[in-house]
Amino acid sequence: MEALLESPLISATTLDEVFRSAHRQSAVQKYRRRIRKQLKDPATPISLGKGGTVQLTNVAVFISVATAGRWQLSDGERLASVYKKAGLVDLITSKAYRDMLQIVRQALQEKGRGLAKEASGTAVAHLISECLTDLVVKEPVVRNVAVSLNHIVMHVDREMKQLKRLPGQVVRVDGPKTIVTVNTGEREELRSFDTDYVRSAGLYESGAPFLLHELSWSPDAVMSVFFPALDLKQAASSRLEENLKALEKPLPEPPAEIRNVGKKEREPMFAKA
């Protein structure tokens, strides 16, 4: 589990679809503004061309807003305070974080050119997931921020009994339902979730790894939040293999006189009688 970490950024508005009632959706938007201000999370709209505009936020801010939306604003602000104490604001206000956002913006704008006009939210989520996974592997700045954020999230997960952070994998899509495996630490469980909900996190393919955050701020309710994940050990191995292949060079051609050795007619071993 140590090697598995969340994609550092996700669309901030993913929750708007979860809380579909007009009253709840409006409240979540208000809570998002308050919690982002509390954690100094910059509002950075990114234009995806025909795909529209997206705002990204990090895992910790997203979970705090999800908590406020499902339970009370005070619960979300309390969780945000724990993340802040664990170093989240220091990370968000760092130069490395700003550099990471700039790299992500440029990469998303480049990839967003291929999106169809008025692309669905799940298509945009898939694009963000693929782009971030690629950047974590290839860009040291993005990878370092992702690892730092991962340490903060894991620390708070251990500290707060209301949170559980569980690794898992998509097994298959059965129409409106998606079957996944979740590792509870004691055993692996098969679970079923709404396909649209899973895809809103950018999870499409069978075998896609994720980290499932289970939030429970009251005894009678549990909220499951998916984040695309990356296996750092596997990614490092793949990256090393790519680098080795890039270093490979074809052997130089030998001189013509050496290439022609053996091609000349051999002298007969015995003279003809």
C-alpha atoms as a printed R data frame, in Angstrom:
    type eleno elety resid chain resno       x       y       z
1   ATOM     1    CA   MET     A     1   0.000   0.000   0.000
2   ATOM     2    CA   GLU     A     2   2.958   2.300   0.621
3   ATOM     3    CA   ALA     A     3   3.838   2.204  -3.073
4   ATOM     4    CA   LEU     A     4   0.301   3.018  -4.231
5   ATOM     5    CA   LEU     A     5  -0.630   6.679  -4.295
6   ATOM     6    CA   GLU     A     6  -3.530   8.738  -5.524
7   ATOM     7    CA   SER     A     7  -3.438  10.831  -8.636
8   ATOM     8    CA   PRO     A     8  -2.685  14.191  -6.972
9   ATOM     9    CA   LEU     A     9  -5.439  16.200  -8.697
10  ATOM    10    CA   ILE     A    10  -9.066  15.617  -9.629
11  ATOM    11    CA   SER     A    11 -11.830  17.763 -11.068
12  ATOM    12    CA   ALA     A    12 -13.178  19.900  -8.236
13  ATOM    13    CA   THR     A    13 -16.746  19.737  -9.569
14  ATOM    14    CA   THR     A    14 -17.077  15.949  -9.606
15  ATOM    15    CA   LEU     A    15 -19.167  16.157  -6.440
16  ATOM    16    CA   ASP     A    16 -21.731  18.404  -8.094
17  ATOM    17    CA   GLU     A    17 -23.166  15.343  -9.855
18  ATOM    18    CA   VAL     A    18 -23.232  13.337  -6.623
19  ATOM    19    CA   PHE     A    19 -25.297  15.962  -4.819
20  ATOM    20    CA   ARG     A    20 -27.852  16.447  -7.578
21  ATOM    21    CA   SER     A    21 -30.609  18.268  -5.698
22  ATOM    22    CA   ALA     A    22 -30.461  22.001  -6.398
23  ATOM    23    CA   HIS     A    23 -30.311  22.846  -2.686
24  ATOM    24    CA   ARG     A    24 -27.510  20.374  -1.897
25  ATOM    25    CA   GLN     A    25 -25.512  21.223  -5.018
26  ATOM    26    CA   SER     A    26 -25.616  24.921  -4.170
27  ATOM    27    CA   ALA     A    27 -24.505  24.157  -0.618
28  ATOM    28    CA   VAL     A    28 -21.571  22.038  -1.833
29  ATOM    29    CA   GLN     A    29 -20.393  24.859  -4.096
30  ATOM    30    CA   LYS     A    30 -20.470  27.208  -1.094
31  ATOM    31    CA   TYR     A    31 -18.619  24.687   1.085
32  ATOM    32    CA   ARG     A    32 -16.008  24.209  -1.632
33  ATOM    33    CA   ARG     A    33 -15.239  27.932  -1.711
34  ATOM    34    CA   ARG     A    34 -14.893  28.072   2.079
35  ATOM    35    CA   ILE     A    35 -12.682  25.022   2.398
36  ATOM    36    CA   ARG     A    36 -10.467  25.986  -0.557
37  ATOM    37    CA   LYS     A    37  -9.995  29.383   1.072
38  ATOM    38    CA   GLN     A    38  -9.179  27.715   4.397
39  ATOM    39    CA   LEU     A    39  -6.531  25.525   2.747
40  ATOM    40    CA   LYS     A    40  -5.322  28.211   0.301
41  ATOM    41    CA   ASP     A    41  -6.152  25.952  -2.628
42  ATOM    42    CA   PRO     A    42  -5.815  28.117  -5.765
43  ATOM    43    CA   ALA     A    43  -8.748  28.306  -8.158
44  ATOM    44    CA   THR     A    44  -7.058  27.495 -11.454
45  ATOM    45    CA   PRO     A    45  -9.540  27.095 -14.326
46  ATOM    46    CA   ILE     A    46  -8.023  25.195 -17.242
47  ATOM    47    CA   SER     A    47  -9.480  25.499 -20.715
48  ATOM    48    CA   LEU     A    48  -9.799  22.198 -22.578
49  ATOM    49    CA   GLY     A    49 -10.919  23.766 -25.839
50  ATOM    50    CA   LYS     A    50 -14.118  22.104 -27.042
51  ATOM    51    CA   GLY     A    51 -14.159  20.081 -23.810
52  ATOM    52    CA   GLY     A    52 -14.961  23.193 -21.802
53  ATOM    53    CA   THR     A    53 -13.209  24.428 -18.662
54  ATOM    54    CA   VAL     A    54 -12.194  22.382 -15.648
55  ATOM    55    CA   GLN     A    55 -11.025  23.339 -12.157
56  ATOM    56    CA   LEU     A    56  -8.694  20.949 -10.393
57  ATOM    57    CA   THR     A    57  -8.238  20.376  -6.688
58  ATOM    58    CA   ASN     A    58  -6.126  17.958  -4.691
59  ATOM    59    CA   VAL     A    59  -7.191  14.794  -2.895
60  ATOM    60    CA   ALA     A    60  -7.257  16.278   0.615
61  ATOM    61    CA   VAL     A    61  -9.350  19.307  -0.337
62  ATOM    62    CA   PHE     A    62 -11.735  17.068  -2.280
63  ATOM    63    CA   ILE     A    63 -12.246  14.741   0.707
64  ATOM    64    CA   SER     A    64 -12.860  17.705   3.025
65  ATOM    65    CA   VAL     A    65 -15.511  19.098   0.664
66  ATOM    66    CA   ALA     A    66 -17.097  15.627   0.287
67  ATOM    67    CA   THR     A    67 -17.323  15.389   4.082
68  ATOM    68    CA   ALA     A    68 -18.975  18.816   4.320
69  ATOM    69    CA   GLY     A    69 -21.425  17.975   1.538
70  ATOM    70    CA   ARG     A    70 -22.482  14.599   2.946
71  ATOM    71    CA   TRP     A    71 -22.526  15.607   6.621
72  ATOM    72    CA   GLN     A    72 -21.951  19.089   8.041
73  ATOM    73    CA   LEU     A    73 -19.750  21.995   7.011
74  ATOM    74    CA   SER     A    74 -18.228  21.885  10.491
75  ATOM    75    CA   ASP     A    75 -17.090  18.283   9.868
76  ATOM    76    CA   GLY     A    76 -15.455  19.265   6.590
77  ATOM    77    CA   GLU     A    77 -13.724  22.252   8.173
78  ATOM    78    CA   ARG     A    78 -12.540  20.087  11.057
79  ATOM    79    CA   LEU     A    79 -10.994  17.613   8.619
80  ATOM    80    CA   ALA     A    80  -9.445  20.463   6.628
81  ATOM    81    CA   SER     A    81  -7.830  21.719   9.852
82  ATOM    82    CA   VAL     A    82  -6.248  18.304  10.413
83  ATOM    83    CA   TYR     A    83  -4.865  18.321   6.861
84  ATOM    84    CA   LYS     A    84  -3.548  21.840   7.440
85  ATOM    85    CA   LYS     A    85  -1.802  20.758  10.632
86  ATOM    86    CA   ALA     A    86  -0.248  17.855   8.713
87  ATOM    87    CA   GLY     A    87   1.401  20.304   6.287
88  ATOM    88    CA   LEU     A    88  -1.090  20.628   3.435
89  ATOM    89    CA   VAL     A    89  -1.088  24.442   3.284
90  ATOM    90    CA   ASP     A    90   2.715  24.499   3.319
91  ATOM    91    CA   LEU     A    91   2.686  22.134   0.331
92  ATOM    92    CA   ILE     A    92  -0.018  24.043  -1.571
93  ATOM    93    CA   THR     A    93   1.782  27.376  -1.167
94  ATOM    94    CA   SER     A    94   5.183  25.963  -2.169
95  ATOM    95    CA   LYS     A    95   6.994  26.720  -5.421
96  ATOM    96    CA   ALA     A    96   6.995  23.012  -6.262
97  ATOM    97    CA   TYR     A    97   3.189  22.933  -6.118
98  ATOM    98    CA   ARG     A    98   2.893  25.999  -8.352
99  ATOM    99    CA   ASP     A    99   5.325  24.458 -10.822
100 ATOM   100    CA   MET     A   100   3.327  21.223 -10.764
101 ATOM   101    CA   LEU     A   101   0.098  23.084 -11.564
102 ATOM   102    CA   GLN     A   102   1.748  24.816 -14.512
103 ATOM   103    CA   ILE     A   103   3.017  21.508 -15.929
104 ATOM   104    CA   VAL     A   104  -0.417  19.935 -15.508
105 ATOM   105    CA   ARG     A   105  -2.143  22.925 -17.130
106 ATOM   106    CA   GLN     A   106   0.066  22.753 -20.213
107 ATOM   107    CA   ALA     A   107  -0.286  18.984 -20.558
108 ATOM   108    CA   LEU     A   108  -4.074  19.032 -20.147
109 ATOM   109    CA   GLN     A   109  -4.505  21.843 -22.646
110 ATOM   110    CA   GLU     A   110  -2.441  19.885 -25.152
111 ATOM   111    CA   LYS     A   111  -4.431  16.675 -24.621
112 ATOM   112    CA   GLY     A   112  -7.734  18.554 -24.426
113 ATOM   113    CA   ARG     A   113  -7.519  19.506 -28.088
114 ATOM   114    CA   GLY     A   114  -8.703  16.025 -28.978
115 ATOM   115    CA   LEU     A   115 -11.894  16.226 -26.929
116 ATOM   116    CA   ALA     A   116 -15.202  16.417 -28.727
117 ATOM   117    CA   LYS     A   117 -17.403  19.482 -28.312
118 ATOM   118    CA   GLU     A   118 -19.337  19.367 -25.043
119 ATOM   119    CA   ALA     A   119 -17.499  16.211 -23.961
120 ATOM   120    CA   SER     A   120 -19.124  14.344 -21.067
121 ATOM   121    CA   GLY     A   121 -17.886  14.789 -17.526
122 ATOM   122    CA   THR     A   122 -16.678  11.187 -17.445
123 ATOM   123    CA   ALA     A   123 -14.661  11.719 -20.656
124 ATOM   124    CA   VAL     A   124 -12.978  14.754 -19.074
125 ATOM   125    CA   ALA     A   125 -12.343  12.786 -15.863
126 ATOM   126    CA   HIS     A   126 -10.734   9.995 -17.893
127 ATOM   127    CA   LEU     A   127  -8.512  12.505 -19.687
128 ATOM   128    CA   ILE     A   128  -7.412  14.056 -16.366
129 ATOM   129    CA   SER     A   129  -6.666  10.632 -14.890
130 ATOM   130    CA   GLU     A   130  -4.587   9.501 -17.872
131 ATOM   131    CA   CYS     A   131  -2.719  12.796 -18.060
132 ATOM   132    CA   LEU     A   132  -1.876  12.896 -14.335
133 ATOM   133    CA   THR     A   133  -0.744   9.271 -14.299
134 ATOM   134    CA   ASP     A   134   1.575   9.960 -17.226
135 ATOM   135    CA   LEU     A   135   2.964  13.115 -15.601
136 ATOM   136    CA   VAL     A   136   3.619  11.424 -12.243
137 ATOM   137    CA   VAL     A   137   5.772   8.870 -14.073
138 ATOM   138    CA   LYS     A   138   7.603  11.282 -16.377
139 ATOM   139    CA   GLU     A   139   7.851  14.611 -14.502
140 ATOM   140    CA   PRO     A   140   9.933  14.678 -11.268
141 ATOM   141    CA   VAL     A   141   8.165  17.838 -10.010
142 ATOM   142    CA   VAL     A   142   4.721  16.258 -10.367
143 ATOM   143    CA   ARG     A   143   5.936  12.993  -8.833
144 ATOM   144    CA   ASN     A   144   7.525  14.726  -5.838
145 ATOM   145    CA   VAL     A   145   4.356  16.712  -5.109
146 ATOM   146    CA   ALA     A   146   2.255  13.550  -5.453
147 ATOM   147    CA   VAL     A   147   4.498  11.717  -2.984
148 ATOM   148    CA   SER     A   148   4.422  14.629  -0.501
149 ATOM   149    CA   LEU     A   149   0.637  14.806  -0.744
150 ATOM   150    CA   ASN     A   150   0.473  11.036  -0.313
151 ATOM   151    CA   HIS     A   151   2.395  11.280   2.968
152 ATOM   152    CA   ILE     A   152  -0.013  13.931   4.283
153 ATOM   153    CA   VAL     A   153  -3.096  11.928   3.292
154 ATOM   154    CA   MET     A   154  -1.746   8.722   4.840
155 ATOM   155    CA   HIS     A   155  -0.857  10.544   8.067
156 ATOM   156    CA   VAL     A   156  -4.376  11.972   8.414
157 ATOM   157    CA   ASP     A   157  -5.923   8.610   7.497
158 ATOM   158    CA   ARG     A   158  -4.085   7.004  10.427
159 ATOM   159    CA   GLU     A   159  -5.075   9.835  12.770
160 ATOM   160    CA   MET     A   160  -8.799  10.117  11.942
161 ATOM   161    CA   LYS     A   161 -11.072   7.185  12.776
162 ATOM   162    CA   GLN     A   162 -13.698   8.630  10.389
163 ATOM   163    CA   LEU     A   163 -11.475   7.834   7.392
164 ATOM   164    CA   LYS     A   164 -10.402   4.584   5.761
165 ATOM   165    CA   ARG     A   165  -8.076   4.490   2.772
166 ATOM   166    CA   LEU     A   166  -8.266   1.178   0.916
167 ATOM   167    CA   PRO     A   167  -6.428   0.029  -2.237
168 ATOM   168    CA   GLY     A   168  -8.398  -1.698  -4.956
169 ATOM   169    CA   GLN     A   169  -8.753  -2.512  -8.624
170 ATOM   170    CA   VAL     A   170 -11.503  -2.465 -11.241
171 ATOM   171    CA   VAL     A   171 -12.490  -6.025 -12.184
172 ATOM   172    CA   ARG     A   172 -15.113  -5.543 -14.881
173 ATOM   173    CA   VAL     A   173 -17.996  -3.378 -16.016
174 ATOM   174    CA   ASP     A   174 -21.405  -5.052 -16.068
175 ATOM   175    CA   GLY     A   175 -23.536  -2.388 -17.703
176 ATOM   176    CA   PRO     A   176 -24.822  -0.043 -14.992
177 ATOM   177    CA   LYS     A   177 -22.678  -1.733 -12.345
178 ATOM   178    CA   THR     A   178 -18.895  -1.945 -12.005
179 ATOM   179    CA   ILE     A   179 -17.325  -4.781 -10.003
180 ATOM   180    CA   VAL     A   180 -14.166  -3.959  -8.061
181 ATOM   181    CA   THR     A   181 -11.879  -5.644  -5.554
182 ATOM   182    CA   VAL     A   182 -11.043  -3.787  -2.354
183 ATOM   183    CA   ASN     A   183  -8.273  -4.787   0.055
184 ATOM   184    CA   THR     A   184  -9.480  -4.117   3.605
185 ATOM   185    CA   GLY     A   185  -6.163  -5.134   5.151
186 ATOM   186    CA   GLU     A   186  -7.699  -8.366   6.373
187 ATOM   187    CA   ARG     A   187  -9.057  -9.719   3.093
188 ATOM   188    CA   GLU     A   188  -9.952  -8.803  -0.463
189 ATOM   189    CA   GLU     A   189 -13.623  -8.096  -1.078
190 ATOM   190    CA   LEU     A   190 -15.649  -7.949  -4.265
191 ATOM   191    CA   ARG     A   191 -17.902  -4.898  -4.300
192 ATOM   192    CA   SER     A   192 -20.344  -3.380  -6.771
193 ATOM   193    CA   PHE     A   193 -20.716   0.337  -7.527
194 ATOM   194    CA   ASP     A   194 -22.662   2.464  -9.974
195 ATOM   195    CA   THR     A   195 -20.680   2.579 -13.237
196 ATOM   196    CA   ASP     A   196 -21.243   6.290 -13.816
197 ATOM   197    CA   TYR     A   197 -19.992   7.036 -10.300
198 ATOM   198    CA   VAL     A   198 -16.802   5.007 -10.801
199 ATOM   199    CA   ARG     A   199 -16.197   6.591 -14.203
200 ATOM   200    CA   SER     A   200 -16.669  10.085 -12.767
201 ATOM   201    CA   ALA     A   201 -13.323   9.471 -11.060
202 ATOM   202    CA   GLY     A   202 -11.711   8.598 -14.403
203 ATOM   203    CA   LEU     A   203 -11.709   4.816 -13.875
204 ATOM   204    CA   TYR     A   204 -12.635   3.009 -17.097
205 ATOM   205    CA   GLU     A   205 -10.487  -0.032 -17.816
206 ATOM   206    CA   SER     A   206 -10.489  -3.420 -16.126
207 ATOM   207    CA   GLY     A   207  -7.406  -3.688 -13.957
208 ATOM   208    CA   ALA     A   208  -7.278   0.060 -13.248
209 ATOM   209    CA   PRO     A   209  -5.881   0.599  -9.723
210 ATOM   210    CA   PHE     A   210  -7.524   3.020  -7.321
211 ATOM   211    CA   LEU     A   211  -7.578   4.143  -3.713
212 ATOM   212    CA   LEU     A   212 -11.007   4.108  -2.121
213 ATOM   213    CA   HIS     A   213 -11.591   6.597   0.685
214 ATOM   214    CA   GLU     A   214 -14.428   5.571   2.971
215 ATOM   215    CA   LEU     A   215 -15.811   8.483   4.973
216 ATOM   216    CA   SER     A   216 -18.019   7.892   7.994
217 ATOM   217    CA   TRP     A   217 -18.908  10.853  10.198
218 ATOM   218    CA   SER     A   218 -22.043   9.218  11.577
219 ATOM   219    CA   PRO     A   219 -22.773   5.604  12.563
220 ATOM   220    CA   ASP     A   220 -25.474   5.133   9.944
221 ATOM   221    CA   ALA     A   221 -23.719   6.425   6.798
222 ATOM   222    CA   VAL     A   222 -20.592   5.673   4.771
223 ATOM   223    CA   MET     A   223 -19.509   7.602   1.669
224 ATOM   224    CA   SER     A   224 -17.085   6.008  -0.801
225 ATOM   225    CA   VAL     A   225 -14.825   8.278  -2.844
226 ATOM   226    CA   PHE     A   226 -12.648   6.866  -5.640
227 ATOM   227    CA   PHE     A   227  -9.285   8.231  -6.742
228 ATOM   228    CA   PRO     A   228  -7.228   6.826  -9.641
229 ATOM   229    CA   ALA     A   229  -3.968   5.444  -8.301
230 ATOM   230    CA   LEU     A   230  -0.485   4.623  -9.496
231 ATOM   231    CA   ASP     A   231   1.879   1.874  -8.353
232 ATOM   232    CA   LEU     A   232   5.187   3.701  -7.927
233 ATOM   233    CA   LYS     A   233   7.305   0.541  -7.988
234 ATOM   234    CA   GLN     A   234   5.720  -0.653 -11.217
235 ATOM   235    CA   ALA     A   235   5.950   2.833 -12.736
236 ATOM   236    CA   ALA     A   236   9.623   3.128 -11.776
237 ATOM   237    CA   SER     A   237  10.345  -0.252 -13.359
238 ATOM   238    CA   SER     A   238   8.548   0.730 -16.576
239 ATOM   239    CA   ARG     A   239  10.343   4.062 -16.662
240 ATOM   240    CA   LEU     A   240  13.734   2.367 -16.196
241 ATOM   241    CA   GLU     A   241  12.947  -0.014 -19.052
242 ATOM   242    CA   GLU     A   242  12.023   2.951 -21.288
243 ATOM   243    CA   ASN     A   243  15.264   4.733 -20.387
244 ATOM   244    CA   LEU     A   244  17.338   1.637 -21.136
245 ATOM   245    CA   LYS     A   245  15.660   1.230 -24.505
246 ATOM   246    CA   ALA     A   246  16.356   4.888 -25.282
247 ATOM   247    CA   LEU     A   247  20.048   4.287 -24.587
248 ATOM   248    CA   GLU     A   248  20.241   1.308 -26.903
249 ATOM   249    CA   LYS     A   249  22.188   1.977 -30.114
250 ATOM   250    CA   PRO     A   250  22.553  -0.302 -33.136
251 ATOM   251    CA   LEU     A   251  25.948  -1.898 -33.535
252 ATOM   252    CA   PRO     A   252  28.123  -0.169 -36.138
253 ATOM   253    CA   GLU     A   253  28.398  -1.797 -39.536
254 ATOM   254    CA   PRO     A   254  31.762  -3.584 -39.994
255 ATOM   255    CA   PRO     A   255  34.009  -2.500 -42.878
256 ATOM   256    CA   ALA     A   256  33.167  -3.888 -46.307
257 ATOM   257    CA   GLU     A   257  36.238  -6.116 -46.445
258 ATOM   258    CA   ILE     A   258  35.175  -7.828 -43.196
259 ATOM   259    CA   ARG     A   259  31.547  -8.183 -44.282
260 ATOM   260    CA   ASN     A   260  32.718  -9.915 -47.479
261 ATOM   261    CA   VAL     A   261  34.867 -12.519 -45.723
262 ATOM   262    CA   GLY     A   262  33.481 -15.947 -46.490
263 ATOM   263    CA   LYS     A   263  31.518 -14.727 -49.490
264 ATOM   264    CA   LYS     A   264  34.353 -15.392 -51.940
265 ATOM   265    CA   GLU     A   265  34.488 -18.784 -53.611
266 ATOM   266    CA   ARG     A   266  36.547 -21.193 -51.605
267 ATOM   267    CA   GLU     A   267  39.601 -22.797 -53.248
268 ATOM   268    CA   PRO     A   268  39.028 -26.524 -53.884
269 ATOM   269    CA   MET     A   269  40.616 -28.549 -51.125
270 ATOM   270    CA   PHE     A   270  41.897 -31.160 -53.578
271 ATOM   271    CA   ALA     A   271  43.085 -30.656 -57.118
272 ATOM   272    CA   LYS     A   272  41.128 -32.422 -59.772
273 ATOM   273    CA   ALA     A   273  42.776 -35.576 -61.099
